């Protein structure tokens, strides 16, 4: 903790695996303490609250009465929309665990609330804080692979059909929930915002009423400077082979990025006969770096967060365009 800095009093809504992962990151900063926990399961809230010596709040009214300095939300996205709007109206600095919202319309409402109240709002794309993606950006910007030509990305995750991730209404759909996270958001950091998308999708392994309409999706994207991309992502992963990767083709070389789902990741740069590989195991954890940036922003230091609402809206728009293209069978312009 910085000298003379008080601990940030953090409340959390949600008690699942990702809430625990992010609370551990906040704890590692040494600059916060958990004030209260609220969750859909009162038992889950009590268990997590007891672990952190916090209050188990039964309602948003009780949560507000405790006057937290900031709020972390890790819940299904439809529920997240409502809680996020409430928090911003209370002018509580807010870190969301995933995309900005469950739809473009809901995201625009949250962005407007944050702007009108002058409130910090950060989407949970921790990839923007991951050293492996930062190094990939430096290598591309410095011309180490020449002019970028195209990339191929794969992000397959073994989704649980009984979880909220698989429920269309709760999650907002697989492209929004999963593809934006892996890897639409970090790829924008490398190549800018996509200009056009042509996508195809299906639902084969687990299909039915109420389940995600796009279980697996392939999106072909055009970026500025005529960079082309292909992203296959979805909830079907039948084996443990390399199914979470990005390969970038350049005019003079190739970059193979292995971001991993939760760990530090690695990358390899190839130029002719030369091949250089870098691992990032000793680098700062992206979740901890994001927690630091959020605490700074909540303390009034602007420009610390890398996923502010106006930027995070681009991921929602891209996910929406992917769904529109896959549904209509036509190319959709984002320009």
N, C-alpha and C positions, 0 to 999 in steps of 0.2 A: 504494500500500500504506500502511496506517496505521502510524504511527511505532511501532517496536519490535515489530511483528507479523511473525512468521515466515510464510513462504510455506506454504500448504496443499499437502501432498504428495498429489496426486490420481492415482489409478489409474483406468483406463477399460477396460471390456469392450465391445468393438465397434469397428469401424473404418470404418463407412459414412458416408454424407453427414451424418446427424444427429449422429453422434459428433464429426465435424469441426466442425459448426456450434456445438455446445455447448463443445467445447474452445476454440474461438476466443473464445467469450464469457467463459470462465474466464480466458483469457489477458488479455482486455481489463480485467478487474478489477485486474490487477497484484498479486493476492493469492494466487496459486497457481502451482504448476508441475506438469507432467505427470511422474509418477514411473514409470509402467509402462502398457503397452498389451497387452491380451489380446483375441484375436478368433477366430472360427471358422476363418478363413483365417490360417495362420501367416505367409504372405507379406504379407497385408494388415496384420497386426499389426506386422511388422518395418518396413514402409514408413511407417506412421503413427508408430511409435516413433522412427524415425530423424528424422522431421520435427521432433519435439519434444525430441530428445535424451534419450529415455526408454529403459527396458528393455522388450524384447519378451518378455512372460511366456508360457510354454507351458502353464501349468496354474494352477488356483486355489491349489494348494499353494505354487507359486513366487510367486504374487501375494501371498499372506498373509505369506510370509517377508520380503517387502520392507517390511512394516508401513506401508501407506498410511494417511494421515489420513482419507481419504474415498474413495468409489468412485462413479463414473458408469457406468451400464449403459445401452447402446443396442443392443439385440439383439432378435430375434423374441420375442414375449411369453411363449411356452411356455418358452423357454430362460431368459428374464428371471426367471420364477418361481423356478427352481432356484437361479440365481445370487444373487437377492435374499435368499432364505431362508438361503443359506450366509453371505452378508455380515452379515446381522443376527445370526446365531449367533456370528460373529466380533466383533460389536459395532462394525462399521465404519459410520460415517455414510454414507447411501446416497441418491443422486439417480437416479431412474429416468427414462428418456427419454420415456415415454408414460404410459398408464394404470397404476394401481397393480399390476394383475395381469391374467392372462388370464381370470379368472373371479371371481365373488363369493367362492367358497370359498377360492381361493388368496389373494385379497386379505385375507380375514379372518385367515388364518394369518399373513400378513406383518404385519398390524396387531398381532396378539397378540405376535409375536416382538419387534417394535419396542417395544411397551409394556413387556414383561417385562424387556428388556435396557436400557431407557431410551435407545434409539438413535434418532438422527434418520433419518427416512424421508420423502422428498419425491417426490410424483408430478410428472411433467414437463409439466404444463399451464401453459406460460409465458404463456398469455392472461391469467391472473390478475395478471400483472405488466405488462400492456400498457396504456399511457396511454389509448389510444382506448377500451378497455373501462372503465377507471376514470372517464373523463369521461362516458361514457354512463350509468354508475351515478350519478354526481353529478347529471346533468341530470334523470334520472328521479326520484331521491330528492327533489330540490328542487322538483318539481312543474312543471317547464318544459313538459311535454307533457300536464299534467293527470293524471288517473288512468289508469294503464296499462290497456289493454283487451285487446290481442292483439299477437302478433308473427308475422312470416313470415321464416324463415331458409332459406338455400340454401347448401350446402357440397358442391360437386361437384369431385372430384379425379380426374385421369386415371391410374388405377391400372394398374400393369404386371402382366399375368396371370402372368408368370414370376417375380414377386417374392414374398417371404414374406407380404406384405400380403394377397395373394389366396388364400393357403392357410389354410383354416379352422382346422386344428389348430395351426398355428404362430402365427397372429395372435389367435385367439380370436373372430374374426368382424369384419365391417365395422362394425356398430353400436358394438362395444366399442373397436375400433382407431381408427375415424374419427369416428363421430358423437359420441363422448364428448369428443373433442378439438375438434370443430367441429360444434355449438357447445354441447353439453349442459353442459360445465363452466363456461364464462363466463356462460351464461344463468342458471345457478343463482345466480351472483353478483348478477344483476340482479333476479331474481324469486323466489328461494328454491328449495327442492327441489320437483320435480313431484309432484303428488298422484295423477294417473291418466294412463294412456297408452293410445292406440289406434293401432296401427301396421299398415302394409301394406308388403310387400317383394317383390322379384322378383330373378331372375338371368337376364339376357337376352344381354348382349354376350359375356360369357365365363362359361359354365356348364359344369360337369362334376364328376366325382368328385374330392373333395379341395379344390375351390375354394370360396370363401366362399358361404354359403347365402343371404345377403342382400347382393346386389351393389348394389342401389339400394333405398332405404327412405324412406317418408314416415311420420313420426310426428306424431300430434296429441296435444298435452299440455295438461293443466290444472294451473295453478300456484295458490298461495295468492291470496286476494283475487279469485278468479274470473278471473284472467288466463289467456288462451288462447294456445296456440302451435302453429305448424305448422313442422316441420323436414324438408326434403328433403335427403338426403345420400347419397353413394355414390361408386363408382369409375368412373362413366361420365361423361366430359366431352368431347363431340365438337367443341367449338369454344372460342374464347377470350372469349366474351361474359361479362358480369358474372354469375358463378356462384359467388360467395363473399361473401354479404351477409346482413345482418339488418335488417329494417324493423319498427319498433315503433310501433304505433298507440296514441295516447292520446286522452283526451276533449277535449283542447285543442290537440293538435299531433301531430307525427310525427317520429320519429328514424330516420334512415337511416345504418346503420353499415357501413362497408367495412373490416373488420378486416385484410384480406389474409392470405395464408398465412404469410409470413415477414417482411414489412416492417412499417412503423409504422402504416399505416392512416389512415383519415379518417372523419369523420361529418358529417352535415348535420341541422340542427334546423329544422323548419318549423312556424310558428304563423300561421294566416291567410295574409296576404300576405308575412309576414316569412320569410326563409330565411337561415340562418347556417351556414356551412361551416367546419370546422376540419380542418387536416392536422397530423400529429404527427411529421413527418420529423425535426425537431430534438430530439425527446424521447429519453430514454434507451432503449436497446434492451431489450426484455423478457427476452431470454435472458441479458443481462448483469445485469439487475436480479435475476433468479432466482438466478444464480450468486453474486451478493453475499449474498443472503438465505441461501442454502445454506451458504456459508462462515461467515457469522455463526452459524448454528445449529450447524454442526460445531465451532465454537469455544466453544460453550456458552452462546450468547445465545438463550434460548427465544422462541418466538412469531414468529420471522422468516419462516418458511416459510408459504406460503399454501395449500399442497396437502398437509397432513398426512394420515396414513392414514385416520383416522376420517371425514374430509371426502371424500377421494378414493374411499372405498368407495361413496358415494352415486352417483358416476358409473357404477361397475360395476353397481350395483343398477338404475339407470335403463336402461342398455344391456341388461341381462338382461330387464327388463320389456318393452322394445321387441321383443326377439326372441320372447319368450313370446306377446305380443300378435299379432305378425305370423304366428307359427306356428299359433296356436290360433284366430285370427279373433275374439278377444274383447277387451274393455277390461280392462286390468290395473291394479289399485290399488297405489300405492306408499306410501300413508299408513299 
